[in-house]
Amino acid sequence: MKKNFTFLILVASLFATVISCVKPPEAIDNLKKSCLYDEKTDYFKKWTNSFTEVITTDNNGNVHSKTTYPLGYFWINSDGTYRTLSNVAPKSGKWDVTDSCKFVLDPGKFNKREFDVVKLTADSLVLSRKQGKTVYIQHYAAFNCFDISKIITTWDNTQTEIQYYADTTYYSSYIYPVGYFKLEANTNYSRLSDGDYLSGKWSVDNDCHLVLDKGQNLERAFEVQKLTADSLVIWRKDTIAHANYLQKYIKH
């Protein structure tokens, strides 16, 4: 018994030593050395797309501006990785900070993008990047879970975008199913889509996903990308079918 106890102490000591030797990602080191670093400011969270300003200068020097409202989120993780979900296209990769204080996605890759951090507070993030004669100013707000009471109603189907993807390519198709999606206060749901009827239980998990049929064979989890008084947009990935689904509804 004494030998076993001594062995456990030795294992625990070795484990603690290994953990203490784990270095933070290079991206974190570079961030701390840069002008972007502020120990009181938290980059590492889920940000919601608010809007994007697109400013273009034509060959005559005229400036044209428009504003778009993309759906989706931007996750910046403390392990040096990021994820984005904009409209229906999910992406992931690594981030870093350059010596010139640029925030970079996918450093060293052909699709590298460098951003100026225009604003960073506890509840807002603004990034700017230039591509040719076009400047993109991307506005984000700190993510907050949706108001669950607003989702409890009957929603009519309007459009579903299905994005089929492979390793480097994807294409989208659109369907306009007839039917509805009803969420009840007693956590029952029912769905009718082109004559295909389903019913079961719904819930919201700790990551603010709308979950249907939790623990069942047909369990599905959705990002709620937009929820207003009269519209709902939800998104999910089907890794088996290699497809992403962006489902849009209006209030019945």
N, C-alpha and C positions, 0 to 999 in steps of 0.2 A: 504494500500500500504506500509506504514511504517512497519507494522508487518511482511509482506511478505519479505521485504528487510532485516529486522533484522534476520528473520529465515534463509535466504540464507547466510548471513554472518556467522551465527552460524554453519550451515552445512559445509560451506567452511573451517571454523576454525577446526572443528572436523576432516574433511577429511585430512587436512594438518597435524594434530597431528598424525593420524593413519599412514600416509605415513612416517613421520619422525621416527616413532617407528619401522618400518619394518627393521629387522636385515638382514644383508647379509647372504647368505648360509654359513653353517659351513665350507664347502670346501674352500670358499674364506678366511675365518679367518685362517684356517690351512695353506693355501698357503702363506699368509702374514707373518706367524710366521716361515716359513721354509726357507731353504737356496736357494730355487728356486725363491723366490720373488724378482722381480726387477720392480719398478714402471714404468720404461721406456720400458718394454718389454710386448708385448701384446700376451698372449696365446689365447685369446678368438676370434677366427676367424675360417674360413674354410681353412683346409690344404689339399693339393692335394698329393696323393701317388706318390712318385718318384720311389723308388725301395726298396727292402728289402734284406739284407744280411743274409743268413742262414748258421751258422757255427756250425758244429757237430763234436764231438770227439767220435771215436769208442772205443771198448773195449781194443784195442791195443795202445790207446793213439794217434792215427793218427787223424789229423785235416782235415776235409773236408769242403769246402766252396762253396756255390753257390749263385747266385743273381737272384731274381725274380722281376717281374715288375707288381705288382697288379694294377688293375684299381680301382679308387674310391677316396673317400674323408674322412676326419676326422674333425668333428666339435667339438670344445671345447667351451662350453657356460658358460657365467658368472653366470648363475643360478645354477651351480653345476651339470649340466647334460652334456652328450655327445651324439653324433651320429656318426656312421661309415657306410660307404658304400664301401665295398671291393668286387670287382667283382660283383656278383649279390646278395650278402647277406647283408641286412641292419640290424644294431643293434643299440640299444640305452640303456642308463642307467645313472648312476651317477659316478662322479669322485671325488677324494679327494687326499690329500697329507699327508703322514705319518710323524711321528716324526723323522724317519730316512731319510727323504727327498726323499721318493719314490713317484712317480706319480702313482695313483691307479685308475683302472677302476672297477666299480662294487664292492666297498668295502663291506665286510660282506656277499658276495654271493659265491655260489659254483664255479662260473666262474671268480672269482677275478683274476686280472692280475696286477702285480707291475712292473713299469718301472723305469730305470735310465734315467734322461734327460741328454743326451750326449751333445746336442747342442740346443740352442734356440736363434734365431735372428729374425729380422723383417721379413725375407723372407725364413727362413728354420728352421725345427724342426727335431731332431733325437732322437728317443727313443730306448732303449735297454732292453730286458728282457731275462731271462734264464728259460728254461723249460727242466728239466732233464739234458742231456748232450748237449742240443742244445741252441744256443744263436741266438735271432732274433734282428737284428738292422734295425729299420724301419726309412726310410728317407722320409721326407715330404717337400713340397715347399708351400709357401703362395699361396692361390688360386687367380688366375686371370682369368677373363672371356676369353673365346676363341675368336680368331680372326674371326669375323662374315663373313668376305669376303671369308675365306677359306671353309666355309660350303656350299657356293652357287655353286653347281655343281650337277652332276648326280652320284648317288652312287648305285652300284650293291649289291643286297642281297648276303650274304654269309652264316650266321648262326644266329639263334635266340635261346638263352637259356631261357627256361621258368621254373621258380622256384615256385612251389606251396608250400604254407606254412600254418601251423596251429600254435597253441600257442607255442609248444615246438619242433615241427618237421617240416622238409621240404624235398622235393626231387626235382630233376631237370630232365627235358627232353629237347631234342634238336631237332630242325627242321631246314631244309635247303631250305627255300622258294626260288622260282625262281621269279625274278622281279627286281625292282629298286625303288629308293627313290630320287626324283628330287626336289631341292630347287632352286627357281629362284630369281633374284635380285629384281623383282617387288613384292616379298613376296607371290607369288603363289607357291604351292607345288603340286606334284602328286606322287602317290605311287601305285605300282603294286606288288602284292604278291600272287603267285600261282593263278593267274587269278582274284583276288579280287582287284578292282581298287577304289582308293579314290583320291579326290583332294580338295583343299581349300586354306586357308591362313596360313602362318607361321609367328612367331615373336619370339623375345627374351625378357624375362621379366627382372625385376630388380635383380632377384636372379640368372640370367644367365641360366635359363631353356629355352630350345627350346620348344615353345608352338605351337601346331597345333590346328587350328579352335577355337581360343580364343572366349569365349562367346557363343559358340554353344553347342549343345547336345553332340557332339563327342570330346569336348575339351580334349587334352592330353598334359601333361608337361613332358619333358625328361631332365635328367641330361646328359650333353655331357661329357662322361667319357674319351674319347680319340678323338683327331682330329689331323691328320697329313696331309701331302700332298696327301697321297694315301689311308687313312683309316679313318673310322668313327665308333665310338661305342657309343650308346645311351642307357639309362636305364630309366625305369619307373615302378611305383608300381600301381597295380590295386587292391584296397582294397575290391572291391565287389567280384571279382573272387578269392581273396586271392592268387595273383600271381605276381611275379616280372618278367620283361622282359628285357633281355640284347640283344640288336640287333646290329649285326656287319655287316659292309659294306666295300667294297673297291671301289676306284674311277673307274668310267666307262671308 
